[in-house]
Amino acid sequence: MAVYFISGIDTDAGKSIATGIIARTLQTKGVRVITQKFIQTGCQGISEDILKHREIMGIPPQDVDRDGTTCPYVMTYPASPHLAAEIDHVSIDTEVIHQATGRLLERYDTVLLEGAGGLYVPVTRSYLTIDYIQEHAYPLILVASSKLGSINHTLMSLELCRLRGIRVSHVVYNDFPADSEWIKNDSITIIRAYLERHFPECRLLELPVIRNNAWETASLDIL
């Protein structure tokens, strides 16, 4: 185990919750795990997604959070990274992110690298998130949701991974918002059938709705 990239089928698919719960589950198995945020927008100081991970993991912010290692780029404007960087007059160098991941691997067994939005979110005007995943050959954990339209978004994301030769190690189906059992059950059935045809080694995991921040009640075991 080393680095997993965690992306969503779109914004607000539940990446941060899934990332934190995967980390918490690995902790219980004795794995030295840390989470990292690819790029954070709409925030100042420590990445708000990193803080959510730590809350779920049941640990305080770490020194690698406070010194920016777990999220080298934090922009204030809530927009796609390329636009937020332009507004804040920041030049994003993905090698800075990669080097930060390398420093984390010197201290931890596993790094869970959470993206920003979906696979085609622009990092710069000429470089997409999926380019970074492909460049570094990271196994991908794709987070889907039970929202209407998630079948389309999930299958399109998986098709992109097929075209790019990206290994999808897990798909996490997030039950939230749990509007319809019919939609949820049918969506899982369709996604599972697709994975069996095109990603037979990929595991499909289900994340139940978590009430009142009861993180200890949930588990996502990627081992």
C-alpha positions as CSV (number, residue, x, y, z in Angstrom):
1,M,0.0,0.0,0.0
2,A,1.2,3.5,-0.8
3,V,-0.9,6.2,-2.4
4,Y,-4.6,6.0,-3.4
5,F,-6.2,8.9,-5.2
6,I,-9.8,9.5,-4.2
7,S,-12.1,11.3,-6.6
8,G,-15.8,11.9,-6.9
9,I,-18.2,11.6,-9.8
10,D,-18.9,15.3,-9.2
11,T,-18.7,17.9,-6.6
12,D,-20.3,17.0,-3.2
13,A,-20.3,13.2,-4.0
14,G,-19.0,12.6,-0.4
15,K,-15.3,12.3,-1.1
16,S,-14.2,13.9,2.2
17,I,-16.5,11.7,4.3
18,A,-15.4,8.6,2.4
19,T,-11.7,9.5,2.7
20,G,-12.0,10.1,6.5
21,I,-13.8,6.8,7.0
22,I,-11.3,4.8,4.9
23,A,-8.5,6.4,7.0
24,R,-10.3,5.6,10.3
25,T,-10.9,2.0,9.2
26,L,-7.2,1.6,8.2
27,Q,-6.2,3.1,11.6
28,T,-8.2,0.4,13.4
29,K,-6.2,-2.2,11.5
30,G,-2.9,-0.7,12.7
31,V,-2.0,0.9,9.3
32,R,0.0,4.2,9.6
33,V,-2.3,6.3,7.4
34,I,-2.5,10.0,6.6
35,T,-4.9,11.9,4.3
36,Q,-3.8,14.6,1.9
37,K,-5.9,17.1,-0.1
38,F,-4.9,17.6,-3.7
39,I,-6.0,21.3,-3.8
40,Q,-8.4,23.2,-1.5
41,T,-10.5,26.1,-2.6
42,G,-12.9,28.3,-0.7
43,C,-10.9,28.2,2.4
44,Q,-8.1,29.8,4.4
45,G,-5.5,28.3,6.7
46,I,-5.6,24.5,7.1
47,S,-7.7,22.8,4.5
48,E,-11.3,22.4,5.7
49,D,-11.4,18.9,4.1
50,I,-8.3,17.9,6.0
51,L,-9.9,19.1,9.2
52,K,-13.0,17.0,8.4
53,H,-10.7,13.9,7.9
54,R,-9.1,14.5,11.3
55,E,-12.5,14.8,13.0
56,I,-13.6,11.5,11.4
57,M,-10.3,9.8,12.3
58,G,-10.7,11.0,15.9
59,I,-7.3,12.8,16.0
60,P,-6.3,16.5,16.2
61,P,-4.7,18.4,13.3
62,Q,-1.2,17.0,12.8
63,D,2.1,18.9,12.3
64,V,2.0,17.9,8.6
65,D,-1.4,19.7,8.5
66,R,-0.2,22.9,10.2
67,D,2.9,23.2,8.0
68,G,0.9,22.7,4.8
69,T,2.4,19.3,3.7
70,T,-1.0,17.7,3.6
71,C,-2.4,20.5,1.4
72,P,0.2,22.8,-0.2
73,Y,-2.4,24.8,-2.1
74,V,-5.3,26.5,-0.3
75,M,-7.1,29.2,-2.2
76,T,-9.8,31.5,-0.9
77,Y,-12.3,31.6,-3.7
78,P,-14.8,28.7,-3.9
79,A,-14.2,27.7,-7.5
80,S,-12.4,25.2,-9.7
81,P,-8.7,25.1,-8.8
82,H,-7.5,26.8,-12.0
83,L,-9.9,29.8,-11.5
84,A,-9.4,30.0,-7.7
85,A,-5.6,30.1,-8.3
86,E,-5.9,32.9,-10.9
87,I,-8.1,35.0,-8.6
88,D,-5.6,34.5,-5.7
89,H,-2.6,35.1,-8.0
90,V,-1.2,31.7,-7.3
91,S,0.7,29.5,-9.7
92,I,0.0,25.8,-9.1
93,D,3.0,23.5,-9.6
94,T,1.8,19.9,-9.3
95,E,5.4,18.8,-8.6
96,V,5.0,20.6,-5.2
97,I,2.0,18.4,-4.5
98,H,3.9,15.3,-5.6
99,Q,6.9,16.1,-3.4
100,A,4.6,16.6,-0.4
101,T,3.2,13.2,-1.0
102,G,6.7,11.8,-1.0
103,R,7.5,13.4,2.3
104,L,4.3,11.9,3.8
105,L,5.3,8.4,2.5
106,E,8.5,8.7,4.5
107,R,6.4,8.8,7.7
108,Y,3.3,6.8,6.8
109,D,2.4,3.5,5.2
110,T,-0.5,4.8,3.2
111,V,-1.5,8.2,1.8
112,L,-5.1,8.9,0.8
113,L,-5.0,11.8,-1.6
114,E,-8.4,13.4,-2.0
115,G,-9.0,15.3,-5.2
116,A,-11.1,18.4,-5.8
117,G,-14.4,17.6,-7.5
118,G,-14.4,15.2,-10.4
119,L,-11.8,13.7,-12.7
120,Y,-12.0,16.5,-15.3
121,V,-11.7,19.4,-12.9
122,P,-9.0,21.7,-14.3
123,V,-5.9,22.2,-12.2
124,T,-4.6,24.8,-14.8
125,R,-6.0,25.9,-18.1
126,S,-4.1,23.0,-19.8
127,Y,-3.9,20.3,-17.1
128,L,-6.7,18.3,-15.6
129,T,-7.0,16.2,-12.4
130,I,-7.2,13.0,-14.4
131,D,-3.9,14.0,-16.1
132,Y,-2.2,13.9,-12.6
133,I,-3.7,10.5,-11.7
134,Q,-2.6,9.0,-15.0
135,E,0.9,10.6,-14.8
136,H,1.6,9.1,-11.4
137,A,-0.3,5.8,-12.0
138,Y,-2.2,6.1,-8.7
139,P,-4.9,3.5,-8.1
140,L,-8.2,5.4,-8.0
141,I,-11.0,5.1,-5.4
142,L,-14.1,6.6,-7.1
143,V,-16.9,8.0,-4.9
144,A,-20.4,7.8,-6.3
145,S,-23.6,9.0,-4.7
146,S,-27.3,8.1,-4.7
147,K,-28.4,11.3,-6.3
148,L,-30.5,11.1,-9.4
149,G,-28.1,11.2,-12.3
150,S,-25.3,9.3,-10.5
151,I,-25.5,6.3,-12.9
152,N,-24.6,8.5,-15.8
153,H,-21.8,10.4,-13.9
154,T,-20.4,7.1,-12.5
155,L,-20.3,5.2,-15.8
156,M,-18.8,8.2,-17.7
157,S,-16.1,8.5,-15.0
158,L,-15.3,4.8,-15.3
159,E,-15.2,5.1,-19.1
160,L,-12.7,7.9,-18.9
161,C,-10.5,5.7,-16.7
162,R,-10.7,2.9,-19.2
163,L,-9.6,5.2,-22.0
164,R,-6.7,6.5,-19.8
165,G,-5.6,3.1,-18.5
166,I,-6.3,4.2,-14.9
167,R,-6.7,1.3,-12.4
168,V,-9.9,1.7,-10.4
169,S,-9.3,-0.2,-7.2
170,H,-12.6,0.7,-5.5
171,V,-15.9,2.3,-6.2
172,V,-17.6,3.7,-3.0
173,Y,-21.3,4.1,-3.4
174,N,-22.4,6.8,-0.9
175,D,-26.0,6.2,0.2
176,F,-26.5,9.9,1.0
177,P,-29.0,11.5,0.3
178,A,-31.0,8.3,0.4
179,D,-33.9,9.7,-1.4
180,S,-35.1,6.4,-3.0
181,E,-34.3,2.8,-2.2
182,W,-35.4,1.9,-5.7
183,I,-32.8,4.3,-7.2
184,K,-30.1,3.2,-4.9
185,N,-30.6,-0.5,-5.4
186,D,-30.9,-0.2,-9.2
187,S,-27.8,2.1,-9.4
188,I,-25.7,-0.3,-7.4
189,T,-26.9,-3.2,-9.7
190,I,-25.9,-1.3,-12.8
191,I,-22.6,-0.1,-11.5
192,R,-21.7,-3.6,-10.3
193,A,-22.5,-5.1,-13.7
194,Y,-20.3,-2.5,-15.4
195,L,-17.4,-3.2,-13.1
196,E,-17.7,-7.0,-13.6
197,R,-17.4,-6.4,-17.3
198,H,-14.7,-3.8,-17.4
199,F,-13.0,-3.6,-14.0
200,P,-13.3,-7.2,-12.6
201,E,-10.7,-6.6,-9.9
202,C,-12.4,-3.4,-8.6
203,R,-14.4,-3.7,-5.3
204,L,-17.7,-2.0,-4.9
205,L,-18.2,-0.7,-1.3
206,E,-21.3,0.9,0.1
207,L,-21.2,3.8,2.6
208,P,-24.4,4.0,4.6
209,V,-25.8,7.4,5.7
210,I,-24.2,8.5,8.9
211,R,-26.4,10.3,11.4
212,N,-25.2,12.8,14.0
213,N,-21.5,12.5,13.1
214,A,-21.4,9.0,14.5
215,W,-18.3,8.1,12.5
216,E,-17.5,5.1,14.6
217,T,-20.5,3.3,13.2
218,A,-19.2,3.3,9.7
219,S,-16.4,1.3,8.0
220,L,-14.9,1.3,4.6
221,D,-12.3,-1.6,4.4
222,I,-10.1,-1.3,1.3
223,L,-7.8,-4.1,2.4
